[in-house]
Amino acid sequence: MSLATVTEARAEAHSEPDCSGFEHLPGLPTGGRDTFEFELDLRHAGPRRVQLRVEWVGSPKLPAVWVAGGISAHRHACANTLDTSIGWWQELIGAGQSLDPSKFCLLACDWVGADGDLDLPISSADQADAIAQAVELLGIRRLHAFVGASYGGMVGQAFAVRHPQRIERLVCLSAAHRPHPFASAFRALQRQVVALGQLQCADDIGLSLARQFAMLSYRSPEEFGARFDAPAELSGGRARCASEGYLSRCGQSYAERWSATAFLRLSESIDLHAVEPAQIMVPTTLLAVEGDWLASPADIDSFAAGIAAPTEVECIASSFGHDAFLKEPTRINELLARALRSANVPAGVH
């Protein structure tokens, strides 16, 4: 069944969305959704029945671009006619942007394991294989590009290695071919915090604290210095620094919509990631960010040096560190525009 057929079949199944409160998002792009269930041979756990939930915006007749973010990203990348809420990459998707639904059919998914029902090791290769199955089921011959950031960049690398016939180019933001040992150590401590919360029957507390630790790795000392440069205050007889309220809100919000099992398994998936750069044989664009110690410029330069295809590396400075792909829309938009520009863009579907 082609993506066009899926879209037509679903058209009558959805009522007209309520766009009230979204007057600042005129002309919402057409959205489509589907859930695929299939057998997947997991790299570390063997065959399992899994589901992949996919959402797309833009005409299914346009060239297809898969977009993927960090482990907490999901299928709702931008507001559309099915779901008018703001998506996780809203500022990069829209008319006149590099990810323009009038030029591309943009697809995203919920990660395998994101629902917390799969309590076993999951790799970036497993995610890539699941996406490849969905691409085939949607009738897409070949992706014009896979655009992945952070964990999504790792999955994009695995996709390019394992399914080269299904991708024209790879755009990989803030992701190296293997995790840095220091970053892995930091994530291991986060997982221990979550596991301790589980032992105490306080999953939400453990998950909230782990997320707060994670936020420190996603941002930079420069940003915290600019935002929270204030003396600690006594509250209830205890000292509280200026950033604690912000971190607490981040942790609470995350714990309300995420499960401990999903966090543990997807965090592990980052540390299980490894590809051989020489096996990537499609044109590749890489982004590195100064001050990002999760995916350092040195690691990304090393990755680029081994890729067996034309490769462009851009390094930017940003006080947002690893989160630059979310917080620097203008600069990321310029990079994506260059990477996706092509004189002859092939159609994405049958």
Secondary structure, DSSP 4 states (H G I P E B T S, - for coil): --HHHHHHHHGGGSPPP--TT-TTS-SPPPEEEEEEEEEEEETTTEEEEEEEEEEEES-TTSPEEEEE-STT--S--S--SS--SPPTTGGGBSTTSSB-TTT-EEEEEPPTTTTS---S---HHHHHHHHHHHHHHTTBS-BSEEEEETHHHHHHHHHHHH-GGGBS-EEEES--SS--HHHHHHHHHHHHHHHHHHHTT-HHHHHHHHHHHHHHHHS-HHHHHHH--S--EEETTEEE-TTHHHHHHHHHHHHHH--HHHHHHHHHHHHH----GGG--S-EEEEEEET-SSS-HHHHHHHHHH-SS-EEEEEEE-TTGGGHHHH-HHHHHHHHHHHH--SSPPPSB-
